[in-house]
Amino acid sequence: MTSKEKTKGFVLGKTNFALMAISLLIIILGFVLMLGEPSGETFNPDIFSTRRITVGPMISLFGFAAMVFAIMWKPKEK
């Protein structure tokens, strides 16, 4: 088998796609935690809650880091 024949197919494997899907769900969870009720025209002090300012962005950042790991991860050769 030549090296050209070996490269046919997908570069990423099933495991990579599964890890990427999990990472995407973590990112979406982080963005959902940052969401809240629209404040409208009145001031709502809930926009400065710990969930929106600290927890949500940290979870999203972790999801983005996990996405990089999922793309770069290469299974061990048998």
C-alpha positions as CSV (number, residue, x, y, z in Angstrom):
1,M,0.0,0.0,0.0
2,T,1.4,3.4,-1.0
3,S,1.3,6.4,1.3
4,K,-1.2,8.0,-1.1
5,E,-3.6,5.1,-0.6
6,K,-3.3,5.2,3.2
7,T,-4.4,8.9,3.3
8,K,-7.8,8.2,1.8
9,G,-10.6,8.7,4.2
10,F,-11.2,11.0,7.1
11,V,-8.4,12.5,9.0
12,L,-10.3,12.4,12.3
13,G,-11.7,9.2,13.7
14,K,-15.0,8.3,15.5
15,T,-13.5,9.1,18.9
16,N,-12.5,12.6,17.8
17,F,-16.0,13.4,16.6
18,A,-17.5,12.0,19.8
19,L,-15.1,14.2,21.9
20,M,-15.9,17.2,19.7
21,A,-19.7,16.6,20.2
22,I,-19.2,16.5,24.0
23,S,-17.1,19.7,23.8
24,L,-19.8,21.4,21.8
25,L,-22.4,20.5,24.5
26,I,-20.1,21.9,27.2
27,I,-19.7,25.2,25.2
28,I,-23.5,25.4,24.8
29,L,-24.0,24.8,28.5
30,G,-21.6,27.6,29.3
31,F,-23.5,30.0,27.0
32,V,-26.9,28.9,28.5
33,L,-25.5,29.7,32.0
34,M,-24.6,33.2,30.8
35,L,-28.2,33.8,29.5
36,G,-30.9,35.2,31.6
37,E,-34.1,37.1,31.5
38,P,-34.1,40.2,29.4
39,S,-33.7,43.2,31.8
40,G,-35.9,45.5,29.7
41,E,-35.9,49.1,30.6
42,T,-35.5,48.7,34.4
43,F,-32.2,47.9,36.1
44,N,-31.8,44.2,37.1
45,P,-29.0,43.5,39.5
46,D,-29.1,39.8,38.5
47,I,-26.9,40.6,35.4
48,F,-23.9,40.7,37.8
49,S,-24.6,37.3,39.3
50,T,-21.7,34.9,39.8
51,R,-23.3,32.4,37.4
52,R,-23.4,34.8,34.5
53,I,-20.0,36.5,35.1
54,T,-17.8,33.7,36.4
55,V,-19.2,30.2,36.1
56,G,-20.6,30.5,32.5
57,P,-17.5,31.9,30.9
58,M,-15.3,29.4,32.7
59,I,-17.4,26.4,31.5
60,S,-17.3,27.8,28.0
61,L,-13.6,28.3,28.1
62,F,-13.2,24.7,29.3
63,G,-15.4,23.6,26.4
64,F,-13.2,25.4,23.9
65,A,-10.0,23.9,25.4
66,A,-11.7,20.5,25.2
67,M,-12.5,21.1,21.6
68,V,-8.8,21.8,20.8
69,F,-7.9,18.6,22.6
70,A,-10.6,16.7,20.7
71,I,-9.3,17.9,17.4
72,M,-5.6,17.3,18.2
73,W,-6.0,13.9,19.9
74,K,-4.6,11.0,18.0
75,P,-5.3,7.4,19.0
76,K,-2.4,5.1,19.7
77,E,-1.3,3.0,16.8
78,K,-1.8,-0.7,17.1
